[in-house]
Amino acid sequence: MKAKGQLIMAVCSIALGLLAGIWLWQMPFVGLPVVVGGLVLGGLSLKSERHSTALTGILICIVALFLVLVNLGLEYLIVPGKL
């Protein structure tokens, strides 16, 4: 049962990374917690036998995190004082 739970966490990490990378990077204050959640789930499921799935989720979340942070930086540069 524990292995199944870790597989579910790894798949959720992929899903959260894709969600943040495709849609939520445009709203950094929503996308950032989603990406962090995906990274945490991927990290927790790394010790499972399907660690490649967890690693895929972590990599997707890192790309999504980069997009979120770039968008956050651009919003701050374009509209100073918005934060």
Backbone atoms as SQL, in Angstrom:
CREATE TABLE atoms (id INTEGER PRIMARY KEY, chain TEXT, resi INTEGER, resn TEXT, atom TEXT, x REAL, y REAL, z REAL);
INSERT INTO atoms VALUES
  (1, 'A', 1, 'MET', 'N', 0.817, -1.199, 0.000),
  (2, 'A', 1, 'MET', 'CA', 0.000, 0.000, 0.000),
  (3, 'A', 1, 'MET', 'C', 0.858, 1.259, 0.000),
  (4, 'A', 2, 'LYS', 'N', 2.008, 1.207, 0.665),
  (5, 'A', 2, 'LYS', 'CA', 2.865, 2.376, 0.731),
  (6, 'A', 2, 'LYS', 'C', 3.412, 2.731, -0.655),
  (7, 'A', 3, 'ALA', 'N', 3.758, 1.713, -1.450),
  (8, 'A', 3, 'ALA', 'CA', 4.285, 1.968, -2.791),
  (9, 'A', 3, 'ALA', 'C', 3.228, 2.604, -3.679),
  (10, 'A', 4, 'LYS', 'N', 1.973, 2.195, -3.511),
  (11, 'A', 4, 'LYS', 'CA', 0.899, 2.785, -4.310),
  (12, 'A', 4, 'LYS', 'C', 0.706, 4.257, -3.941),
  (13, 'A', 5, 'GLY', 'N', 0.808, 4.571, -2.651),
  (14, 'A', 5, 'GLY', 'CA', 0.680, 5.957, -2.220),
  (15, 'A', 5, 'GLY', 'C', 1.802, 6.831, -2.754),
  (16, 'A', 6, 'GLN', 'N', 3.010, 6.274, -2.814),
  (17, 'A', 6, 'GLN', 'CA', 4.132, 7.049, -3.351),
  (18, 'A', 6, 'GLN', 'C', 3.991, 7.240, -4.856),
  (19, 'A', 7, 'LEU', 'N', 3.431, 6.259, -5.547),
  (20, 'A', 7, 'LEU', 'CA', 3.188, 6.420, -6.977),
  (21, 'A', 7, 'LEU', 'C', 2.141, 7.500, -7.217),
  (22, 'A', 8, 'ILE', 'N', 1.115, 7.524, -6.389),
  (23, 'A', 8, 'ILE', 'CA', 0.084, 8.562, -6.519),
  (24, 'A', 8, 'ILE', 'C', 0.691, 9.942, -6.273),
  (25, 'A', 9, 'MET', 'N', 1.573, 10.052, -5.280),
  (26, 'A', 9, 'MET', 'CA', 2.230, 11.342, -5.021),
  (27, 'A', 9, 'MET', 'C', 3.098, 11.752, -6.204),
  (28, 'A', 10, 'ALA', 'N', 3.794, 10.812, -6.837),
  (29, 'A', 10, 'ALA', 'CA', 4.639, 11.129, -7.986),
  (30, 'A', 10, 'ALA', 'C', 3.797, 11.611, -9.161),
  (31, 'A', 11, 'VAL', 'N', 2.681, 10.956, -9.403),
  (32, 'A', 11, 'VAL', 'CA', 1.796, 11.367, -10.497),
  (33, 'A', 11, 'VAL', 'C', 1.167, 12.725, -10.198),
  (34, 'A', 12, 'CYS', 'N', 0.815, 12.962, -8.940),
  (35, 'A', 12, 'CYS', 'CA', 0.286, 14.283, -8.563),
  (36, 'A', 12, 'CYS', 'C', 1.340, 15.369, -8.739),
  (37, 'A', 13, 'SER', 'N', 2.597, 15.036, -8.506),
  (38, 'A', 13, 'SER', 'CA', 3.678, 15.989, -8.729),
  (39, 'A', 13, 'SER', 'C', 3.747, 16.382, -10.200),
  (40, 'A', 14, 'ILE', 'N', 3.620, 15.392, -11.079),
  (41, 'A', 14, 'ILE', 'CA', 3.601, 15.683, -12.521),
  (42, 'A', 14, 'ILE', 'C', 2.395, 16.553, -12.866),
  (43, 'A', 15, 'ALA', 'N', 1.231, 16.195, -12.333),
  (44, 'A', 15, 'ALA', 'CA', 0.010, 16.943, -12.637),
  (45, 'A', 15, 'ALA', 'C', 0.100, 18.389, -12.152),
  (46, 'A', 16, 'LEU', 'N', 0.602, 18.595, -10.945),
  (47, 'A', 16, 'LEU', 'CA', 0.729, 19.964, -10.425),
  (48, 'A', 16, 'LEU', 'C', 1.756, 20.759, -11.224),
  (49, 'A', 17, 'GLY', 'N', 2.845, 20.110, -11.619),
  (50, 'A', 17, 'GLY', 'CA', 3.841, 20.795, -12.446),
  (51, 'A', 17, 'GLY', 'C', 3.279, 21.219, -13.792),
  (52, 'A', 18, 'LEU', 'N', 2.511, 20.323, -14.411),
  (53, 'A', 18, 'LEU', 'CA', 1.891, 20.680, -15.695),
  (54, 'A', 18, 'LEU', 'C', 0.841, 21.766, -15.531),
  (55, 'A', 19, 'LEU', 'N', 0.063, 21.677, -14.479),
  (56, 'A', 19, 'LEU', 'CA', -0.950, 22.703, -14.215),
  (57, 'A', 19, 'LEU', 'C', -0.304, 24.070, -14.041),
  (58, 'A', 20, 'ALA', 'N', 0.747, 24.113, -13.248),
  (59, 'A', 20, 'ALA', 'CA', 1.432, 25.388, -13.016),
  (60, 'A', 20, 'ALA', 'C', 2.191, 25.847, -14.251),
  (61, 'A', 21, 'GLY', 'N', 2.780, 24.915, -14.984),
  (62, 'A', 21, 'GLY', 'CA', 3.576, 25.276, -16.149),
  (63, 'A', 21, 'GLY', 'C', 2.748, 25.724, -17.335),
  (64, 'A', 22, 'ILE', 'N', 1.538, 25.209, -17.454),
  (65, 'A', 22, 'ILE', 'CA', 0.713, 25.554, -18.612),
  (66, 'A', 22, 'ILE', 'C', -0.197, 26.742, -18.324),
  (67, 'A', 23, 'TRP', 'N', -0.840, 26.737, -17.154),
  (68, 'A', 23, 'TRP', 'CA', -1.827, 27.786, -16.890),
  (69, 'A', 23, 'TRP', 'C', -1.443, 28.745, -15.779),
  (70, 'A', 24, 'LEU', 'N', -0.927, 28.255, -14.690),
  (71, 'A', 24, 'LEU', 'CA', -0.809, 29.104, -13.497),
  (72, 'A', 24, 'LEU', 'C', 0.445, 29.960, -13.451),
  (73, 'A', 25, 'TRP', 'N', 1.365, 29.811, -14.405),
  (74, 'A', 25, 'TRP', 'CA', 2.553, 30.658, -14.384),
  (75, 'A', 25, 'TRP', 'C', 2.175, 32.110, -14.655),
  (76, 'A', 26, 'GLN', 'N', 1.004, 32.323, -15.248),
  (77, 'A', 26, 'GLN', 'CA', 0.557, 33.684, -15.546),
  (78, 'A', 26, 'GLN', 'C', 0.071, 34.403, -14.291),
  (79, 'A', 27, 'MET', 'N', -0.246, 33.647, -13.250),
  (80, 'A', 27, 'MET', 'CA', -0.684, 34.212, -11.974),
  (81, 'A', 27, 'MET', 'C', 0.301, 33.726, -10.903),
  (82, 'A', 28, 'PRO', 'N', 1.405, 34.450, -10.702),
  (83, 'A', 28, 'PRO', 'CA', 2.482, 33.935, -9.858),
  (84, 'A', 28, 'PRO', 'C', 2.075, 33.623, -8.421),
  (85, 'A', 29, 'PHE', 'N', 1.173, 34.385, -7.856),
  (86, 'A', 29, 'PHE', 'CA', 0.822, 34.147, -6.462),
  (87, 'A', 29, 'PHE', 'C', -0.076, 32.928, -6.290),
  (88, 'A', 30, 'VAL', 'N', -0.633, 32.429, -7.385),
  (89, 'A', 30, 'VAL', 'CA', -1.380, 31.177, -7.362),
  (90, 'A', 30, 'VAL', 'C', -0.466, 30.030, -7.795),
  (91, 'A', 31, 'GLY', 'N', 0.361, 30.290, -8.794),
  (92, 'A', 31, 'GLY', 'CA', 1.228, 29.253, -9.337),
  (93, 'A', 31, 'GLY', 'C', 2.341, 28.828, -8.404),
  (94, 'A', 32, 'LEU', 'N', 2.855, 29.750, -7.623),
  (95, 'A', 32, 'LEU', 'CA', 3.981, 29.431, -6.739),
  (96, 'A', 32, 'LEU', 'C', 3.632, 28.368, -5.688),
  (97, 'A', 33, 'PRO', 'N', 2.510, 28.480, -4.976),
  (98, 'A', 33, 'PRO', 'CA', 2.183, 27.408, -4.015),
  (99, 'A', 33, 'PRO', 'C', 1.919, 26.060, -4.690),
  (100, 'A', 34, 'VAL', 'N', 1.354, 26.088, -5.895),
  (101, 'A', 34, 'VAL', 'CA', 1.096, 24.843, -6.617),
  (102, 'A', 34, 'VAL', 'C', 2.413, 24.172, -6.982),
  (103, 'A', 35, 'VAL', 'N', 3.381, 24.968, -7.454),
  (104, 'A', 35, 'VAL', 'CA', 4.688, 24.414, -7.812),
  (105, 'A', 35, 'VAL', 'C', 5.402, 23.864, -6.578),
  (106, 'A', 36, 'VAL', 'N', 5.344, 24.583, -5.481),
  (107, 'A', 36, 'VAL', 'CA', 5.996, 24.114, -4.256),
  (108, 'A', 36, 'VAL', 'C', 5.352, 22.810, -3.787),
  (109, 'A', 37, 'GLY', 'N', 4.041, 22.719, -3.883),
  (110, 'A', 37, 'GLY', 'CA', 3.363, 21.473, -3.530),
  (111, 'A', 37, 'GLY', 'C', 3.797, 20.318, -4.409),
  (112, 'A', 38, 'GLY', 'N', 3.950, 20.580, -5.701),
  (113, 'A', 38, 'GLY', 'CA', 4.426, 19.547, -6.615),
  (114, 'A', 38, 'GLY', 'C', 5.846, 19.107, -6.305),
  (115, 'A', 39, 'LEU', 'N', 6.698, 20.063, -5.952),
  (116, 'A', 39, 'LEU', 'CA', 8.071, 19.722, -5.580),
  (117, 'A', 39, 'LEU', 'C', 8.119, 18.881, -4.308),
  (118, 'A', 40, 'VAL', 'N', 7.296, 19.225, -3.334),
  (119, 'A', 40, 'VAL', 'CA', 7.257, 18.464, -2.085),
  (120, 'A', 40, 'VAL', 'C', 6.764, 17.039, -2.339),
  (121, 'A', 41, 'LEU', 'N', 5.696, 16.901, -3.110),
  (122, 'A', 41, 'LEU', 'CA', 5.187, 15.562, -3.410),
  (123, 'A', 41, 'LEU', 'C', 6.202, 14.737, -4.194),
  (124, 'A', 42, 'GLY', 'N', 6.873, 15.360, -5.140),
  (125, 'A', 42, 'GLY', 'CA', 7.904, 14.652, -5.890),
  (126, 'A', 42, 'GLY', 'C', 9.061, 14.233, -5.009),
  (127, 'A', 43, 'GLY', 'N', 9.458, 15.106, -4.102),
  (128, 'A', 43, 'GLY', 'CA', 10.549, 14.780, -3.194),
  (129, 'A', 43, 'GLY', 'C', 10.197, 13.656, -2.240),
  (130, 'A', 44, 'LEU', 'N', 8.959, 13.652, -1.763),
  (131, 'A', 44, 'LEU', 'CA', 8.533, 12.596, -0.848),
  (132, 'A', 44, 'LEU', 'C', 8.432, 11.236, -1.532),
  (133, 'A', 45, 'SER', 'N', 8.184, 11.234, -2.831),
  (134, 'A', 45, 'SER', 'CA', 8.011, 9.972, -3.540),
  (135, 'A', 45, 'SER', 'C', 9.282, 9.505, -4.249),
  (136, 'A', 46, 'LEU', 'N', 10.395, 10.174, -4.025),
  (137, 'A', 46, 'LEU', 'CA', 11.647, 9.783, -4.679),
  (138, 'A', 46, 'LEU', 'C', 12.164, 8.419, -4.214),
  (139, 'A', 47, 'LYS', 'N', 11.833, 8.022, -3.018),
  (140, 'A', 47, 'LYS', 'CA', 12.358, 6.769, -2.475),
  (141, 'A', 47, 'LYS', 'C', 11.547, 5.548, -2.914),
  (142, 'A', 48, 'SER', 'N', 10.552, 5.747, -3.761),
  (143, 'A', 48, 'SER', 'CA', 9.739, 4.622, -4.214),
  (144, 'A', 48, 'SER', 'C', 10.459, 3.879, -5.333),
  (145, 'A', 49, 'GLU', 'N', 9.885, 2.745, -5.720),
  (146, 'A', 49, 'GLU', 'CA', 10.485, 1.980, -6.812),
  (147, 'A', 49, 'GLU', 'C', 10.277, 2.657, -8.160),
  (148, 'A', 50, 'ARG', 'N', 9.325, 3.558, -8.248),
  (149, 'A', 50, 'ARG', 'CA', 9.084, 4.316, -9.480),
  (150, 'A', 50, 'ARG', 'C', 9.675, 5.722, -9.345),
  (151, 'A', 51, 'HIS', 'N', 10.959, 5.780, -8.957),
  (152, 'A', 51, 'HIS', 'CA', 11.584, 7.087, -8.722),
  (153, 'A', 51, 'HIS', 'C', 11.728, 7.897, -10.003),
  (154, 'A', 52, 'SER', 'N', 11.686, 7.242, -11.173),
  (155, 'A', 52, 'SER', 'CA', 11.780, 8.003, -12.422),
  (156, 'A', 52, 'SER', 'C', 10.529, 8.854, -12.633),
  (157, 'A', 53, 'THR', 'N', 9.381, 8.374, -12.188),
  (158, 'A', 53, 'THR', 'CA', 8.159, 9.167, -12.268),
  (159, 'A', 53, 'THR', 'C', 8.253, 10.384, -11.347),
  (160, 'A', 54, 'ALA', 'N', 8.777, 10.170, -10.164),
  (161, 'A', 54, 'ALA', 'CA', 8.943, 11.284, -9.226),
  (162, 'A', 54, 'ALA', 'C', 9.947, 12.299, -9.761),
  (163, 'A', 55, 'LEU', 'N', 11.021, 11.813, -10.355),
  (164, 'A', 55, 'LEU', 'CA', 12.028, 12.710, -10.911),
  (165, 'A', 55, 'LEU', 'C', 11.454, 13.523, -12.067),
  (166, 'A', 56, 'THR', 'N', 10.613, 12.902, -12.869),
  (167, 'A', 56, 'THR', 'CA', 9.946, 13.626, -13.956),
  (168, 'A', 56, 'THR', 'C', 9.072, 14.743, -13.396),
  (169, 'A', 57, 'GLY', 'N', 8.323, 14.446, -12.345),
  (170, 'A', 57, 'GLY', 'CA', 7.488, 15.471, -11.713),
  (171, 'A', 57, 'GLY', 'C', 8.309, 16.614, -11.154),
  (172, 'A', 58, 'ILE', 'N', 9.444, 16.285, -10.545),
  (173, 'A', 58, 'ILE', 'CA', 10.307, 17.325, -9.993),
  (174, 'A', 58, 'ILE', 'C', 10.864, 18.208, -11.104),
  (175, 'A', 59, 'LEU', 'N', 11.296, 17.607, -12.197),
  (176, 'A', 59, 'LEU', 'CA', 11.845, 18.395, -13.306),
  (177, 'A', 59, 'LEU', 'C', 10.788, 19.301, -13.934),
  (178, 'A', 60, 'ILE', 'N', 9.569, 18.792, -14.092),
  (179, 'A', 60, 'ILE', 'CA', 8.488, 19.623, -14.631),
  (180, 'A', 60, 'ILE', 'C', 8.179, 20.772, -13.679),
  (181, 'A', 61, 'CYS', 'N', 8.194, 20.497, -12.387),
  (182, 'A', 61, 'CYS', 'CA', 7.942, 21.552, -11.398),
  (183, 'A', 61, 'CYS', 'C', 9.048, 22.602, -11.393),
  (184, 'A', 62, 'ILE', 'N', 10.285, 22.187, -11.632),
  (185, 'A', 62, 'ILE', 'CA', 11.387, 23.156, -11.688),
  (186, 'A', 62, 'ILE', 'C', 11.216, 24.087, -12.877),
  (187, 'A', 63, 'VAL', 'N', 10.815, 23.542, -14.024),
  (188, 'A', 63, 'VAL', 'CA', 10.562, 24.385, -15.202),
  (189, 'A', 63, 'VAL', 'C', 9.405, 25.343, -14.914),
  (190, 'A', 64, 'ALA', 'N', 8.340, 24.830, -14.297),
  (191, 'A', 64, 'ALA', 'CA', 7.197, 25.683, -13.958),
  (192, 'A', 64, 'ALA', 'C', 7.591, 26.755, -12.946),
  (193, 'A', 65, 'LEU', 'N', 8.445, 26.400, -11.983),
  (194, 'A', 65, 'LEU', 'CA', 8.932, 27.379, -11.010),
  (195, 'A', 65, 'LEU', 'C', 9.714, 28.489, -11.699),
  (196, 'A', 66, 'PHE', 'N', 10.535, 28.121, -12.678),
  (197, 'A', 66, 'PHE', 'CA', 11.278, 29.122, -13.438),
  (198, 'A', 66, 'PHE', 'C', 10.311, 30.078, -14.149),
  (199, 'A', 67, 'LEU', 'N', 9.269, 29.528, -14.776),
  (200, 'A', 67, 'LEU', 'CA', 8.294, 30.372, -15.471),
  (201, 'A', 67, 'LEU', 'C', 7.571, 31.304, -14.500),
  (202, 'A', 68, 'VAL', 'N', 7.191, 30.784, -13.352),
  (203, 'A', 68, 'VAL', 'CA', 6.492, 31.598, -12.353),
  (204, 'A', 68, 'VAL', 'C', 7.387, 32.726, -11.857),
  (205, 'A', 69, 'LEU', 'N', 8.649, 32.412, -11.560),
  (206, 'A', 69, 'LEU', 'CA', 9.547, 33.440, -11.036),
  (207, 'A', 69, 'LEU', 'C', 9.895, 34.485, -12.089),
  (208, 'A', 70, 'VAL', 'N', 10.051, 34.066, -13.345),
  (209, 'A', 70, 'VAL', 'CA', 10.309, 35.036, -14.421),
  (210, 'A', 70, 'VAL', 'C', 9.114, 35.963, -14.578),
  (211, 'A', 71, 'ASN', 'N', 7.913, 35.406, -14.562),
  (212, 'A', 71, 'ASN', 'CA', 6.721, 36.243, -14.695),
  (213, 'A', 71, 'ASN', 'C', 6.584, 37.187, -13.498),
  (214, 'A', 72, 'LEU', 'N', 6.886, 36.706, -12.326),
  (215, 'A', 72, 'LEU', 'CA', 6.827, 37.560, -11.136),
  (216, 'A', 72, 'LEU', 'C', 7.824, 38.708, -11.246),
  (217, 'A', 73, 'GLY', 'N', 9.035, 38.412, -11.700),
  (218, 'A', 73, 'GLY', 'CA', 10.049, 39.450, -11.885),
  (219, 'A', 73, 'GLY', 'C', 9.655, 40.459, -12.941),
  (220, 'A', 74, 'LEU', 'N', 9.089, 39.969, -14.059),
  (221, 'A', 74, 'LEU', 'CA', 8.665, 40.883, -15.120),
  (222, 'A', 74, 'LEU', 'C', 7.514, 41.779, -14.664),
  (223, 'A', 75, 'GLU', 'N', 6.595, 41.224, -13.901),
  (224, 'A', 75, 'GLU', 'CA', 5.496, 42.056, -13.389),
  (225, 'A', 75, 'GLU', 'C', 6.025, 43.146, -12.476),
  (226, 'A', 76, 'TYR', 'N', 7.024, 42.810, -11.682),
  (227, 'A', 76, 'TYR', 'CA', 7.577, 43.805, -10.762),
  (228, 'A', 76, 'TYR', 'C', 8.348, 44.881, -11.525),
  (229, 'A', 77, 'LEU', 'N', 9.048, 44.487, -12.599),
  (230, 'A', 77, 'LEU', 'CA', 9.790, 45.470, -13.395),
  (231, 'A', 77, 'LEU', 'C', 8.871, 46.373, -14.199),
  (232, 'A', 78, 'ILE', 'N', 7.802, 45.805, -14.748),
  (233, 'A', 78, 'ILE', 'CA', 6.900, 46.587, -15.603),
  (234, 'A', 78, 'ILE', 'C', 6.007, 47.498, -14.768),
  (235, 'A', 79, 'VAL', 'N', 5.495, 46.970, -13.666),
  (236, 'A', 79, 'VAL', 'CA', 4.608, 47.753, -12.811),
  (237, 'A', 79, 'VAL', 'C', 5.229, 47.820, -11.419),
  (238, 'A', 80, 'PRO', 'N', 6.181, 48.740, -11.196),
  (239, 'A', 80, 'PRO', 'CA', 6.816, 48.826, -9.879),
  (240, 'A', 80, 'PRO', 'C', 5.814, 49.185, -8.791),
  (241, 'A', 81, 'GLY', 'N', 5.993, 48.609, -7.652),
  (242, 'A', 81, 'GLY', 'CA', 5.101, 48.860, -6.537),
  (243, 'A', 81, 'GLY', 'C', 3.866, 48.018, -6.526),
  (244, 'A', 82, 'LYS', 'N', 3.736, 47.092, -7.494),
  (245, 'A', 82, 'LYS', 'CA', 2.560, 46.251, -7.544),
  (246, 'A', 82, 'LYS', 'C', 2.560, 45.238, -6.417),
  (247, 'A', 83, 'LEU', 'N', 3.753, 44.766, -6.021),
  (248, 'A', 83, 'LEU', 'CA', 3.823, 43.765, -4.963),
  (249, 'A', 83, 'LEU', 'C', 3.517, 44.407, -3.688);
